[in-house]
Amino acid sequence: MGLKTFKVTASQTQYITYEVEVKSTSYEKASRIALARDINKWDDERTWNADELSIDKVEEVTKD
């Protein structure tokens, strides 16, 4: 009996934080200004994993 082929699907929760500096007259307005800004214009992107890689599904790959 030979080796079989399997497709393994896994997932991991990741969090990303961003920082941006805005000029404003209050905390509330600063939040609104920041949220209106395109995400690509934010600075200091940091990514970290919240958990370990876990297997979601394993399927045998068959040839038709």
PDB file with SEQRES, HELIX, SHEET and CRYST1 records, atoms N, CA, C and O in Angstrom:
SEQRES   1 A   64  MET GLY LEU LYS THR PHE LYS VAL THR ALA SER GLN THR          
SEQRES   2 A   64  GLN TYR ILE THR TYR GLU VAL GLU VAL LYS SER THR SER          
SEQRES   3 A   64  TYR GLU LYS ALA SER ARG ILE ALA LEU ALA ARG ASP ILE          
SEQRES   4 A   64  ASN LYS TRP ASP ASP GLU ARG THR TRP ASN ALA ASP GLU          
SEQRES   5 A   64  LEU SER ILE ASP LYS VAL GLU GLU VAL THR LYS ASP              
HELIX    1 AA1 TYR A   27  ALA A   36  1                                  10    
HELIX    2 AA2 ILE A   39  LYS A   41  5                                   3    
SHEET    1 AA1 2 THR A   5  SER A  11  0                                        
SHEET    2 AA1 2 SER A  54  VAL A  61 -1                                        
SHEET    1 AA2 2 GLN A  14  GLU A  19  0                                        
SHEET    2 AA2 2 ASP A  43  ASN A  49 -1                                        
CRYST1    1.000    1.000    1.000  90.00  90.00  90.00 P 1           1          
ATOM      1  N   MET A   1       0.848  -1.174   0.000  1.00  0.00           N  
ATOM      2  CA  MET A   1       0.000   0.000   0.000  1.00  0.00           C  
ATOM      3  C   MET A   1       0.894   1.237   0.000  1.00  0.00           C  
ATOM      4  O   MET A   1       1.800   1.357   0.825  1.00  0.00           O  
ATOM      5  N   GLY A   2       0.631   2.166  -0.940  1.00  0.00           N  
ATOM      6  CA  GLY A   2       1.446   3.368  -1.068  1.00  0.00           C  
ATOM      7  C   GLY A   2       0.957   4.503  -0.177  1.00  0.00           C  
ATOM      8  O   GLY A   2      -0.047   4.378   0.524  1.00  0.00           O  
ATOM      9  N   LEU A   3       1.670   5.583  -0.220  1.00  0.00           N  
ATOM     10  CA  LEU A   3       1.285   6.764   0.545  1.00  0.00           C  
ATOM     11  C   LEU A   3       0.096   7.455  -0.105  1.00  0.00           C  
ATOM     12  O   LEU A   3      -0.024   7.484  -1.330  1.00  0.00           O  
ATOM     13  N   LYS A   4      -0.768   8.004   0.713  1.00  0.00           N  
ATOM     14  CA  LYS A   4      -1.916   8.769   0.228  1.00  0.00           C  
ATOM     15  C   LYS A   4      -1.588  10.247   0.340  1.00  0.00           C  
ATOM     16  O   LYS A   4      -0.676  10.633   1.072  1.00  0.00           O  
ATOM     17  N   THR A   5      -2.332  11.076  -0.386  1.00  0.00           N  
ATOM     18  CA  THR A   5      -2.173  12.522  -0.323  1.00  0.00           C  
ATOM     19  C   THR A   5      -3.338  13.109   0.460  1.00  0.00           C  
ATOM     20  O   THR A   5      -4.492  12.735   0.250  1.00  0.00           O  
ATOM     21  N   PHE A   6      -3.024  14.036   1.370  1.00  0.00           N  
ATOM     22  CA  PHE A   6      -4.037  14.680   2.182  1.00  0.00           C  
ATOM     23  C   PHE A   6      -3.897  16.193   2.101  1.00  0.00           C  
ATOM     24  O   PHE A   6      -2.791  16.732   2.062  1.00  0.00           O  
ATOM     25  N   LYS A   7      -5.047  16.867   2.077  1.00  0.00           N  
ATOM     26  CA  LYS A   7      -5.050  18.327   2.173  1.00  0.00           C  
ATOM     27  C   LYS A   7      -5.400  18.666   3.615  1.00  0.00           C  
ATOM     28  O   LYS A   7      -6.452  18.267   4.114  1.00  0.00           O  
ATOM     29  N   VAL A   8      -4.515  19.405   4.287  1.00  0.00           N  
ATOM     30  CA  VAL A   8      -4.704  19.764   5.687  1.00  0.00           C  
ATOM     31  C   VAL A   8      -4.954  21.271   5.756  1.00  0.00           C  
ATOM     32  O   VAL A   8      -4.156  22.067   5.261  1.00  0.00           O  
ATOM     33  N   THR A   9      -6.077  21.648   6.379  1.00  0.00           N  
ATOM     34  CA  THR A   9      -6.426  23.054   6.560  1.00  0.00           C  
ATOM     35  C   THR A   9      -6.259  23.401   8.032  1.00  0.00           C  
ATOM     36  O   THR A   9      -6.769  22.697   8.904  1.00  0.00           O  
ATOM     37  N   ALA A  10      -5.542  24.488   8.306  1.00  0.00           N  
ATOM     38  CA  ALA A  10      -5.309  24.921   9.686  1.00  0.00           C  
ATOM     39  C   ALA A  10      -5.600  26.406   9.810  1.00  0.00           C  
ATOM     40  O   ALA A  10      -5.646  27.124   8.811  1.00  0.00           O  
ATOM     41  N   SER A  11      -5.795  26.862  11.035  1.00  0.00           N  
ATOM     42  CA  SER A  11      -6.054  28.293  11.253  1.00  0.00           C  
ATOM     43  C   SER A  11      -5.343  28.762  12.516  1.00  0.00           C  
ATOM     44  O   SER A  11      -4.919  27.972  13.359  1.00  0.00           O  
ATOM     45  N   GLN A  12      -5.232  30.074  12.606  1.00  0.00           N  
ATOM     46  CA  GLN A  12      -4.598  30.698  13.756  1.00  0.00           C  
ATOM     47  C   GLN A  12      -5.180  32.101  13.890  1.00  0.00           C  
ATOM     48  O   GLN A  12      -5.327  32.809  12.894  1.00  0.00           O  
ATOM     49  N   THR A  13      -5.505  32.500  15.090  1.00  0.00           N  
ATOM     50  CA  THR A  13      -6.034  33.842  15.324  1.00  0.00           C  
ATOM     51  C   THR A  13      -4.867  34.822  15.396  1.00  0.00           C  
ATOM     52  O   THR A  13      -3.912  34.618  16.144  1.00  0.00           O  
ATOM     53  N   GLN A  14      -4.962  35.882  14.609  1.00  0.00           N  
ATOM     54  CA  GLN A  14      -3.931  36.922  14.635  1.00  0.00           C  
ATOM     55  C   GLN A  14      -4.576  38.264  14.940  1.00  0.00           C  
ATOM     56  O   GLN A  14      -5.684  38.555  14.487  1.00  0.00           O  
ATOM     57  N   TYR A  15      -3.874  39.066  15.705  1.00  0.00           N  
ATOM     58  CA  TYR A  15      -4.316  40.422  16.000  1.00  0.00           C  
ATOM     59  C   TYR A  15      -3.331  41.397  15.373  1.00  0.00           C  
ATOM     60  O   TYR A  15      -2.126  41.149  15.338  1.00  0.00           O  
ATOM     61  N   ILE A  16      -3.858  42.502  14.883  1.00  0.00           N  
ATOM     62  CA  ILE A  16      -3.015  43.552  14.312  1.00  0.00           C  
ATOM     63  C   ILE A  16      -3.392  44.859  14.995  1.00  0.00           C  
ATOM     64  O   ILE A  16      -4.570  45.198  15.106  1.00  0.00           O  
ATOM     65  N   THR A  17      -2.387  45.582  15.446  1.00  0.00           N  
ATOM     66  CA  THR A  17      -2.637  46.907  16.005  1.00  0.00           C  
ATOM     67  C   THR A  17      -1.990  47.953  15.112  1.00  0.00           C  
ATOM     68  O   THR A  17      -0.955  47.708  14.491  1.00  0.00           O  
ATOM     69  N   TYR A  18      -2.607  49.104  15.058  1.00  0.00           N  
ATOM     70  CA  TYR A  18      -2.108  50.225  14.268  1.00  0.00           C  
ATOM     71  C   TYR A  18      -2.079  51.465  15.157  1.00  0.00           C  
ATOM     72  O   TYR A  18      -2.833  51.566  16.125  1.00  0.00           O  
ATOM     73  N   GLU A  19      -1.211  52.394  14.822  1.00  0.00           N  
ATOM     74  CA  GLU A  19      -1.173  53.672  15.512  1.00  0.00           C  
ATOM     75  C   GLU A  19      -1.107  54.786  14.479  1.00  0.00           C  
ATOM     76  O   GLU A  19      -0.506  54.638  13.415  1.00  0.00           O  
ATOM     77  N   VAL A  20      -1.733  55.896  14.814  1.00  0.00           N  
ATOM     78  CA  VAL A  20      -1.682  57.067  13.944  1.00  0.00           C  
ATOM     79  C   VAL A  20      -1.796  58.309  14.827  1.00  0.00           C  
ATOM     80  O   VAL A  20      -2.499  58.291  15.837  1.00  0.00           O  
ATOM     81  N   GLU A  21      -1.123  59.360  14.456  1.00  0.00           N  
ATOM     82  CA  GLU A  21      -1.221  60.627  15.185  1.00  0.00           C  
ATOM     83  C   GLU A  21      -2.109  61.571  14.400  1.00  0.00           C  
ATOM     84  O   GLU A  21      -1.935  61.741  13.194  1.00  0.00           O  
ATOM     85  N   VAL A  22      -3.066  62.186  15.089  1.00  0.00           N  
ATOM     86  CA  VAL A  22      -3.963  63.158  14.462  1.00  0.00           C  
ATOM     87  C   VAL A  22      -4.028  64.390  15.343  1.00  0.00           C  
ATOM     88  O   VAL A  22      -3.790  64.313  16.549  1.00  0.00           O  
ATOM     89  N   LYS A  23      -4.348  65.516  14.748  1.00  0.00           N  
ATOM     90  CA  LYS A  23      -4.551  66.761  15.490  1.00  0.00           C  
ATOM     91  C   LYS A  23      -6.049  66.954  15.657  1.00  0.00           C  
ATOM     92  O   LYS A  23      -6.815  66.825  14.702  1.00  0.00           O  
ATOM     93  N   SER A  24      -6.461  67.268  16.893  1.00  0.00           N  
ATOM     94  CA  SER A  24      -7.881  67.415  17.183  1.00  0.00           C  
ATOM     95  C   SER A  24      -8.063  68.230  18.455  1.00  0.00           C  
ATOM     96  O   SER A  24      -7.102  68.501  19.174  1.00  0.00           O  
ATOM     97  N   THR A  25      -9.296  68.612  18.722  1.00  0.00           N  
ATOM     98  CA  THR A  25      -9.608  69.374  19.931  1.00  0.00           C  
ATOM     99  C   THR A  25     -10.125  68.492  21.060  1.00  0.00           C  
ATOM    100  O   THR A  25     -10.277  68.970  22.184  1.00  0.00           O  
ATOM    101  N   SER A  26     -10.401  67.214  20.790  1.00  0.00           N  
ATOM    102  CA  SER A  26     -10.918  66.326  21.831  1.00  0.00           C  
ATOM    103  C   SER A  26     -10.623  64.868  21.500  1.00  0.00           C  
ATOM    104  O   SER A  26     -10.279  64.536  20.366  1.00  0.00           O  
ATOM    105  N   TYR A  27     -10.762  64.004  22.498  1.00  0.00           N  
ATOM    106  CA  TYR A  27     -10.579  62.567  22.312  1.00  0.00           C  
ATOM    107  C   TYR A  27     -11.585  62.016  21.297  1.00  0.00           C  
ATOM    108  O   TYR A  27     -11.231  61.225  20.423  1.00  0.00           O  
ATOM    109  N   GLU A  28     -12.834  62.445  21.429  1.00  0.00           N  
ATOM    110  CA  GLU A  28     -13.894  61.940  20.548  1.00  0.00           C  
ATOM    111  C   GLU A  28     -13.635  62.316  19.091  1.00  0.00           C  
ATOM    112  O   GLU A  28     -13.761  61.484  18.193  1.00  0.00           O  
ATOM    113  N   LYS A  29     -13.273  63.573  18.871  1.00  0.00           N  
ATOM    114  CA  LYS A  29     -12.999  64.014  17.500  1.00  0.00           C  
ATOM    115  C   LYS A  29     -11.751  63.320  16.951  1.00  0.00           C  
ATOM    116  O   LYS A  29     -11.695  62.977  15.770  1.00  0.00           O  
ATOM    117  N   ALA A  30     -10.753  63.115  17.810  1.00  0.00           N  
ATOM    118  CA  ALA A  30      -9.534  62.427  17.370  1.00  0.00           C  
ATOM    119  C   ALA A  30      -9.868  61.011  16.905  1.00  0.00           C  
ATOM    120  O   ALA A  30      -9.324  60.540  15.906  1.00  0.00           O  
ATOM    121  N   SER A  31     -10.757  60.334  17.624  1.00  0.00           N  
ATOM    122  CA  SER A  31     -11.168  58.985  17.222  1.00  0.00           C  
ATOM    123  C   SER A  31     -11.872  59.003  15.881  1.00  0.00           C  
ATOM    124  O   SER A  31     -11.606  58.152  15.032  1.00  0.00           O  
ATOM    125  N   ARG A  32     -12.762  59.956  15.677  1.00  0.00           N  
ATOM    126  CA  ARG A  32     -13.488  60.045  14.401  1.00  0.00           C  
ATOM    127  C   ARG A  32     -12.539  60.358  13.246  1.00  0.00           C  
ATOM    128  O   ARG A  32     -12.659  59.783  12.164  1.00  0.00           O  
ATOM    129  N   ILE A  33     -11.612  61.258  13.476  1.00  0.00           N  
ATOM    130  CA  ILE A  33     -10.639  61.610  12.432  1.00  0.00           C  
ATOM    131  C   ILE A  33      -9.799  60.392  12.069  1.00  0.00           C  
ATOM    132  O   ILE A  33      -9.582  60.108  10.891  1.00  0.00           O  
ATOM    133  N   ALA A  34      -9.329  59.673  13.087  1.00  0.00           N  
ATOM    134  CA  ALA A  34      -8.485  58.499  12.849  1.00  0.00           C  
ATOM    135  C   ALA A  34      -9.245  57.415  12.096  1.00  0.00           C  
ATOM    136  O   ALA A  34      -8.709  56.822  11.160  1.00  0.00           O  
ATOM    137  N   LEU A  35     -10.493  57.147  12.495  1.00  0.00           N  
ATOM    138  CA  LEU A  35     -11.270  56.104  11.833  1.00  0.00           C  
ATOM    139  C   LEU A  35     -11.626  56.463  10.391  1.00  0.00           C  
ATOM    140  O   LEU A  35     -11.869  55.575   9.573  1.00  0.00           O  
ATOM    141  N   ALA A  36     -11.658  57.736  10.081  1.00  0.00           N  
ATOM    142  CA  ALA A  36     -11.957  58.179   8.710  1.00  0.00           C  
ATOM    143  C   ALA A  36     -10.735  58.067   7.801  1.00  0.00           C  
ATOM    144  O   ALA A  36     -10.861  58.123   6.578  1.00  0.00           O  
ATOM    145  N   ARG A  37      -9.560  57.908   8.396  1.00  0.00           N  
ATOM    146  CA  ARG A  37      -8.318  57.831   7.619  1.00  0.00           C  
ATOM    147  C   ARG A  37      -8.166  56.441   7.005  1.00  0.00           C  
ATOM    148  O   ARG A  37      -8.476  55.435   7.643  1.00  0.00           O  
ATOM    149  N   ASP A  38      -7.690  56.395   5.775  1.00  0.00           N  
ATOM    150  CA  ASP A  38      -7.418  55.114   5.093  1.00  0.00           C  
ATOM    151  C   ASP A  38      -6.434  54.295   5.922  1.00  0.00           C  
ATOM    152  O   ASP A  38      -5.419  54.816   6.384  1.00  0.00           O  
ATOM    153  N   ILE A  39      -6.738  53.011   6.109  1.00  0.00           N  
ATOM    154  CA  ILE A  39      -5.916  52.135   6.950  1.00  0.00           C  
ATOM    155  C   ILE A  39      -4.471  52.062   6.462  1.00  0.00           C  
ATOM    156  O   ILE A  39      -3.568  51.827   7.266  1.00  0.00           O  
ATOM    157  N   ASN A  40      -4.233  52.254   5.180  1.00  0.00           N  
ATOM    158  CA  ASN A  40      -2.869  52.207   4.635  1.00  0.00           C  
ATOM    159  C   ASN A  40      -2.052  53.419   5.039  1.00  0.00           C  
ATOM    160  O   ASN A  40      -0.836  53.427   4.852  1.00  0.00           O  
ATOM    161  N   LYS A  41      -2.692  54.449   5.592  1.00  0.00           N  
ATOM    162  CA  LYS A  41      -1.974  55.650   6.025  1.00  0.00           C  
ATOM    163  C   LYS A  41      -1.685  55.638   7.522  1.00  0.00           C  
ATOM    164  O   LYS A  41      -1.132  56.598   8.059  1.00  0.00           O  
ATOM    165  N   TRP A  42      -2.062  54.547   8.197  1.00  0.00           N  
ATOM    166  CA  TRP A  42      -1.739  54.398   9.609  1.00  0.00           C  
ATOM    167  C   TRP A  42      -0.307  53.896   9.743  1.00  0.00           C  
ATOM    168  O   TRP A  42       0.227  53.300   8.809  1.00  0.00           O  
ATOM    169  N   ASP A  43       0.324  54.132  10.901  1.00  0.00           N  
ATOM    170  CA  ASP A  43       1.721  53.762  11.142  1.00  0.00           C  
ATOM    171  C   ASP A  43       1.817  52.603  12.130  1.00  0.00           C  
ATOM    172  O   ASP A  43       0.833  52.198  12.748  1.00  0.00           O  
ATOM    173  N   ASP A  44       3.018  52.092  12.252  1.00  0.00           N  
ATOM    174  CA  ASP A  44       3.373  51.135  13.308  1.00  0.00           C  
ATOM    175  C   ASP A  44       2.446  49.929  13.368  1.00  0.00           C  
ATOM    176  O   ASP A  44       1.891  49.616  14.422  1.00  0.00           O  
ATOM    177  N   GLU A  45       2.281  49.262  12.246  1.00  0.00           N  
ATOM    178  CA  GLU A  45       1.487  48.034  12.238  1.00  0.00           C  
ATOM    179  C   GLU A  45       2.247  46.940  12.964  1.00  0.00           C  
ATOM    180  O   GLU A  45       3.411  46.677  12.660  1.00  0.00           O  
ATOM    181  N   ARG A  46       1.584  46.296  13.933  1.00  0.00           N  
ATOM    182  CA  ARG A  46       2.190  45.187  14.676  1.00  0.00           C  
ATOM    183  C   ARG A  46       1.225  44.010  14.658  1.00  0.00           C  
ATOM    184  O   ARG A  46       0.030  44.164  14.906  1.00  0.00           O  
ATOM    185  N   THR A  47       1.761  42.841  14.361  1.00  0.00           N  
ATOM    186  CA  THR A  47       0.954  41.629  14.297  1.00  0.00           C  
ATOM    187  C   THR A  47       1.460  40.637  15.337  1.00  0.00           C  
ATOM    188  O   THR A  47       2.667  40.483  15.522  1.00  0.00           O  
ATOM    189  N   TRP A  48       0.537  39.969  16.011  1.00  0.00           N  
ATOM    190  CA  TRP A  48       0.926  38.886  16.905  1.00  0.00           C  
ATOM    191  C   TRP A  48      -0.140  37.802  16.901  1.00  0.00           C  
ATOM    192  O   TRP A  48      -1.306  38.053  16.593  1.00  0.00           O  
ATOM    193  N   ASN A  49       0.282  36.601  17.247  1.00  0.00           N  
ATOM    194  CA  ASN A  49      -0.610  35.445  17.255  1.00  0.00           C  
ATOM    195  C   ASN A  49      -1.260  35.302  18.619  1.00  0.00           C  
ATOM    196  O   ASN A  49      -0.597  35.411  19.650  1.00  0.00           O  
ATOM    197  N   ALA A  50      -2.553  35.060  18.615  1.00  0.00           N  
ATOM    198  CA  ALA A  50      -3.288  34.911  19.865  1.00  0.00           C  
ATOM    199  C   ALA A  50      -3.325  33.469  20.341  1.00  0.00           C  
ATOM    200  O   ALA A  50      -3.606  33.212  21.511  1.00  0.00           O  
ATOM    201  N   ASP A  51      -3.049  32.536  19.459  1.00  0.00           N  
ATOM    202  CA  ASP A  51      -3.095  31.128  19.840  1.00  0.00           C  
ATOM    203  C   ASP A  51      -2.200  30.320  18.905  1.00  0.00           C  
ATOM    204  O   ASP A  51      -1.593  30.858  17.980  1.00  0.00           O  
ATOM    205  N   GLU A  52      -2.134  29.033  19.165  1.00  0.00           N  
ATOM    206  CA  GLU A  52      -1.321  28.157  18.336  1.00  0.00           C  
ATOM    207  C   GLU A  52      -2.060  27.771  17.060  1.00  0.00           C  
ATOM    208  O   GLU A  52      -3.284  27.874  16.979  1.00  0.00           O  
ATOM    209  N   LEU A  53      -1.311  27.335  16.089  1.00  0.00           N  
ATOM    210  CA  LEU A  53      -1.884  26.815  14.864  1.00  0.00           C  
ATOM    211  C   LEU A  53      -2.679  25.567  15.206  1.00  0.00           C  
ATOM    212  O   LEU A  53      -2.173  24.678  15.891  1.00  0.00           O  
ATOM    213  N   SER A  54      -3.923  25.491  14.736  1.00  0.00           N  
ATOM    214  CA  SER A  54      -4.743  24.310  15.019  1.00  0.00           C  
ATOM    215  C   SER A  54      -5.321  23.762  13.719  1.00  0.00           C  
ATOM    216  O   SER A  54      -5.663  24.512  12.805  1.00  0.00           O  
ATOM    217  N   ILE A  55      -5.420  22.454  13.660  1.00  0.00           N  
ATOM    218  CA  ILE A  55      -5.934  21.781  12.476  1.00  0.00           C  
ATOM    219  C   ILE A  55      -7.456  21.884  12.459  1.00  0.00           C  
ATOM    220  O   ILE A  55      -8.124  21.525  13.428  1.00  0.00           O  
ATOM    221  N   ASP A  56      -7.993  22.378  11.351  1.00  0.00           N  
ATOM    222  CA  ASP A  56      -9.447  22.501  11.182  1.00  0.00           C  
ATOM    223  C   ASP A  56     -10.041  21.314  10.442  1.00  0.00           C  
ATOM    224  O   ASP A  56     -11.133  20.848  10.765  1.00  0.00           O  
ATOM    225  N   LYS A  57      -9.306  20.829   9.442  1.00  0.00           N  
ATOM    226  CA  LYS A  57      -9.862  19.787   8.596  1.00  0.00           C  
ATOM    227  C   LYS A  57      -8.749  19.032   7.894  1.00  0.00           C  
ATOM    228  O   LYS A  57      -7.731  19.615   7.521  1.00  0.00           O  
ATOM    229  N   VAL A  58      -8.945  17.731   7.716  1.00  0.00           N  
ATOM    230  CA  VAL A  58      -8.026  16.898   6.939  1.00  0.00           C  
ATOM    231  C   VAL A  58      -8.866  16.116   5.939  1.00  0.00           C  
ATOM    232  O   VAL A  58      -9.799  15.407   6.316  1.00  0.00           O  
ATOM    233  N   GLU A  59      -8.523  16.252   4.653  1.00  0.00           N  
ATOM    234  CA  GLU A  59      -9.266  15.558   3.599  1.00  0.00           C  
ATOM    235  C   GLU A  59      -8.305  14.755   2.743  1.00  0.00           C  
ATOM    236  O   GLU A  59      -7.207  15.211   2.422  1.00  0.00           O  
ATOM    237  N   GLU A  60      -8.724  13.578   2.385  1.00  0.00           N  
ATOM    238  CA  GLU A  60      -7.910  12.792   1.468  1.00  0.00           C  
ATOM    239  C   GLU A  60      -8.122  13.327   0.063  1.00  0.00           C  
ATOM    240  O   GLU A  60      -9.254  13.561  -0.359  1.00  0.00           O  
ATOM    241  N   VAL A  61      -7.033  13.517  -0.654  1.00  0.00           N  
ATOM    242  CA  VAL A  61      -7.085  13.988  -2.032  1.00  0.00           C  
ATOM    243  C   VAL A  61      -7.143  12.762  -2.941  1.00  0.00           C  
ATOM    244  O   VAL A  61      -6.249  11.915  -2.920  1.00  0.00           O  
ATOM    245  N   THR A  62      -8.184  12.683  -3.720  1.00  0.00           N  
ATOM    246  CA  THR A  62      -8.327  11.543  -4.631  1.00  0.00           C  
ATOM    247  C   THR A  62      -8.244  12.017  -6.065  1.00  0.00           C  
ATOM    248  O   THR A  62      -8.680  13.121  -6.393  1.00  0.00           O  
ATOM    249  N   LYS A  63      -7.703  11.210  -6.885  1.00  0.00           N  
ATOM    250  CA  LYS A  63      -7.604  11.500  -8.320  1.00  0.00           C  
ATOM    251  C   LYS A  63      -8.796  10.861  -9.024  1.00  0.00           C  
ATOM    252  O   LYS A  63      -9.066   9.675  -8.834  1.00  0.00           O  
ATOM    253  N   ASP A  64      -9.505  11.635  -9.829  1.00  0.00           N  
ATOM    254  CA  ASP A  64     -10.648  11.078 -10.570  1.00  0.00           C  
ATOM    255  C   ASP A  64     -10.222  10.435 -11.866  1.00  0.00           C  
ATOM    256  O   ASP A  64     -11.061   9.920 -12.605  1.00  0.00           O  
TER     257      ASP A  64                                                      
END                                                                             
